[in-house]
Amino acid sequence: MPLSLSIYRGVTALTAPLLPFWLSRRAKRGKEIATRLPERYGIASITRPGGRLIWIHAASMGETMSALTLIDILANHAAVLLTTGTITSAGLAARRARAIHQFVPLDAPRYAERFLDHWRPDTAVFVESEIWPNLLRGLDARHVPRFLVNARLSARSAKRWARFPATARALFDGFGFIAAQSEADAAALRGLGIDRVEAPGNLKFAAPLLPDDSAARTALEAACPGPRILAASTHAGEDAPMVAAHRALLAGHANLTTIIVPRHPERAEAIAALTAGLPTARRSRGEMPVPGGIYLADTLGELGLFYGFCPIAFIGGSLVPVGGHNMIEAAQLGCAAIAGPHLANFAEAAAILRAAGGLIDITDGTELTQAFDSLLADPARAAMIGEAGRRACQGFADLPARLTAQILDAIA
């Protein structure tokens, strides 16, 4: 074992007594579910089912969405345990995953051992980029095969790992195979001396469609039969350009409805302050949009509804240096997607959609207004862009089946 991993194991063992205090504070802030805190110490809240069990770890919402189709296929062959680390991903798992859900234990040695002793997984599948050394060491000690799918390694992370090449090889070489999201991610991993890396594609392209609510959509369409546009997952600094775009577009597109879905619903008050003089309604209050006004969709889990309602969508986190959010979800539902220049988190996905003609790039608020204006004036072009994005996503439809076949072949 490299010295760095020995040090890590010692530090995590020594600091474990402090972790309950940290988790308690997180629970008070709504970041943990108090009644399920024992799971974070590796104490299971449910009995292990009999027979073969496949453990899948997906850190948060995005990774969990990527894993849903994998889980659905693997559940036909074994019981599936899904661990995540956030409350929102736990809610998604409860609604949509054919799996037992537990919160992932903190990576202290005794918590990891307790978790693995109870669940005794027959194989483990990690999604994207969460690497927990004590859990991986426990799997290897039990000779449990492990795999890394939809692997992502940013340039910054690659530089960090390059400082500890022996540590990187010790952790990554233990995976039976690594399926990277893109050739760039695969090249970064190979640059660390990691073998058995391939780049079959990004699972997000094959994730299940976001859920829609046809009754709610019918009600929205009745309330606002005119043109409508969407800003999805916005951050501070993006709402003002959207409101400015709405004001400018009203002259040429009467009764335009603009829906803003903030990434963090608690920002709704700050956004409402930008809409003075405009009809403004909030979904969290049960209000309906008004033609010509702004609709603040300050709720969670309804993006599928709004992508179905609006043919054109700006993808937030891209006009400000956040790194972008998931434009694939919009493309899957046939939305003409618009994104700003900050797309580091979805660079490969953006390149695929761009090459297919399913993405419009803009650099600032002025270009955002111009993009909406041109697409509202030409609905056929907007529909064509949306369809190009949908077809690009469909090209990855068989990816989950191919990956699950590899996993099952490896453990047969």
Secondary structure, DSSP 4 states (H G I P E B T S, - for coil): --HHHHHHHHHHHHHGGGHHHHHHHHHHTTSS-GGGHHHHTT--SSPPPSS-EEEEE--SHHHHHHHHHHHHHHTTTSEEEEEESSHHHHHHHHHH-SSEEEEPPPS-HHHHHHHHHHH--SEEEEETT---HHHHHHHHHTT--EEEEEE---HHHHHHHHT-HHHHHHHHTTEEEEEESSHHHHHHHHTTT--SEE----GGGGSPPPP--HHHHHHHHHH--S-EEEEEEE-TTTHHHHHHHHHHHTTTSTT-EEEEEESSGGGHHHHHGGGTTS-EEEGGGT----TTSEEE---SS-HHHHHHH-SEEEESSTTTTT----HHHHHHTT-EEEE-S--GGGHHHHHHHHHHT-EEE--SHHHHHHHHHHHHH-HHHHHHHHHHHHHHHHTTTTHHHHHHHHHHHHH-
